[in-house]
Amino acid sequence: MYDKNFRIQEKSWPENYYSCSDPVKRRELLEKEIRENHREEDAVRREVFEKRYAFHKNGFEDRFILAWLELTKTDKNRAGIEKYKALCRELCISADEPADVLMEEWQAFAAVWIDSCLSSRSYSTGVWGLVPLGEKKTAMRIAGDIDYVTRILASCAGMEKEFRPLRSVLLTTYVQKVNNGEQYWVEATGTYE
């Protein structure tokens, strides 16, 4: 972030935490903040971090991204709906109103996923990666995936209410990240909600 004299300004907590996509750096920032300030919301932030990331000897695994990718491939049949419900737990979807900290983590997850889709050669191509889709079709594909998971499958599983907060976060992030996002969203889903 720059001020009017073009000097770099530090982001404040927790903005600097959520804008960082590297799990190792995020963990360091979080642990430092907990040591220095001892806020209860940061303890909750740590719990959410630990639900999102699994540690392995080779690094981190982003469980939110993995669950989301599986959800986009889930069928609407009975077995698919059971799988869907299990994957929802990985994303911390529940009947309870999500905590602000979880909503912020979903926003960080949504930004990472949407950015990766927009920059991914495999996501933005068709016919076995040989034909580029173009900006609009890639944006429509992202909107379609969000709608499929958060509206169509949620309806099949009877989980529309549980998914509304995540859908709202994904839609807001989509509109912020995608050029002409509102227009493409409406074209892809037929609604602006």
N, C-alpha and C positions, 0 to 999 in steps of 0.2 A: 504494500500500500504506500502511496506517495502523498506528501502534502503539497501545497501550492508552490513550494520552492524546490520540488522534485527530490526531497530527501526521503529516504526509506524510513517508514514508521513501523514500529513493532505492532503486531496485532495484540489485542488484549486476550486474557484468559476468559472463556474457553475458545474463542475464535481461532487462536493459533493452533490449538489442539485439533479442532475439527477440520481445519483447512489442510492439515498434514495428512498425506495418504500413506506414509510409511509407518507400518505398525510398530517397528522398533523405536522410531523417534517419538511416535505418539505415546508409547508406554513410558519412555523416559520423561516426556513432558508431564504426563499424568502423575507419575511417582514423585517428581520434583514438586509439583503443585500440592500434592497430598502432604508431603513432608513439611512444606513451608506454611500452609494455610489451614490444614485440618478441617475442611468444610465437609459437611455431611453429603452434599450433592456430588462431591468428588469421589466419595466412597461408593456411591451409586454408579457413578461414571466408571469406576474400576470394575464393578460387577458386570456392567454392560459390555465393557471392553473384553472381559474374560469370556463372556458368552459369544461375542463376535469372533474373537481370534483364538485359534488353537496353536499351541507352540509345538514345534517338531525340531529335531536336531538340525534340519536343513532350513529352518525359518518358521514363518507364520502361515497359517491357513485361515483365510477369511470365510468363516462359516456363513455369514449373511450372503455373500456373493455366491458361494456354492449352493446354498439352499435356493436362492433366487433362480439360478440357472437351471436347477432341477425342476423348480416350479414351472418355468416357461415350457418345459417339455412334458409336463404331466397331462395325462389323458383325463377326459371327463367321465370315464367309466368308474365302476365301484372301487376297483383296486387303485385307480388313480386318485380318487377322492381320499381314500385312507392314507395314501402316500402324501397327498397334499396336506392333510391335517398334521402329519408327523413333521413335515418340512416347515409348517407354520411355527411350530415350537422353536425351531432353529432360528427363526427370525424374531422370536419373542412376541409373536402375535398371541393375544389372549382376550378374554372377555372383559378384562379390567381396562380402565382408561390408562393409556400409556403415559409414563412419567415424561416430563420435559426432556430429561437426559436421554431417554430412549428415542424420542422424536428427533433430537439433535443427531444421534448416532445414525438413525435411518436416513437423515438428510445427507450425512457424510457418505454413507453407503450408496445412496442414490446418485450422488455426484460422481463417485468413482465408477459405478456401473455405467451410467450414461456417457461419461467421458470415454470410457473404454470402448463402448459400442460405436461412438462417433469416430474414434480413431482406429478401430479394428478393421483390417482388410477382410477378414473372414466374415464379420458381421455385416459389413457394408457391401457385400458382393452376393451374387446369385450364381446358379449353375456351377456348383462345385468350386466357387471362388474365382471363376473366370470372367464373369460379367459384373462390372461395377454397377451398383444400384443408383448411385447419385444421392445427393443430400436429402431430397424430399422423401425418397423411398426408404432410405435408412431411418430418417426421423419417423416415418409412418410405421416402420417395423418396430421401433422402440415403443411407440405409443400402443401399438397392437399387443406387444408383450405385456406391457403394464396393464392394459385393459383386460387381457385374457386372464392374468393371474388374480388381479384385485377385484374384478367384477364378475366375469363369466365363471371361473372356477370357484370363486368365493360364493356365488349364488348356488352353484351345484352342491357345495359343501355346507350350505346354510350358515355361512360365515361373513355375510356382507357387512354387518355392523363391526365385527372384529377387524376387518380389513380397511374400513373407511379412513382411519388415521394414516396408515401407511400409503394408501392410494393418494390421499391429499398431499403427503410429503413428496411422493414420486411425481405427481402432476406439477406441483409448484417447482420442483427441481428441473423437471423436463422443460417447462416453459422458460425458465431462466437459462438453461444450457443450450437449447435448440433454437437456431434461427427460425423465425416464423412458427414457434412452438405452439402457440394457441391455435393458429389456423390448422396446422398439421394434426394436432390432437383432435379437433372437432371432425376433420375429414376422416381420420382413422377410426374414431370411436362413435361418432354421431352425437356426442354430447360434450359439454364442458363441465364435467364434474368427475 
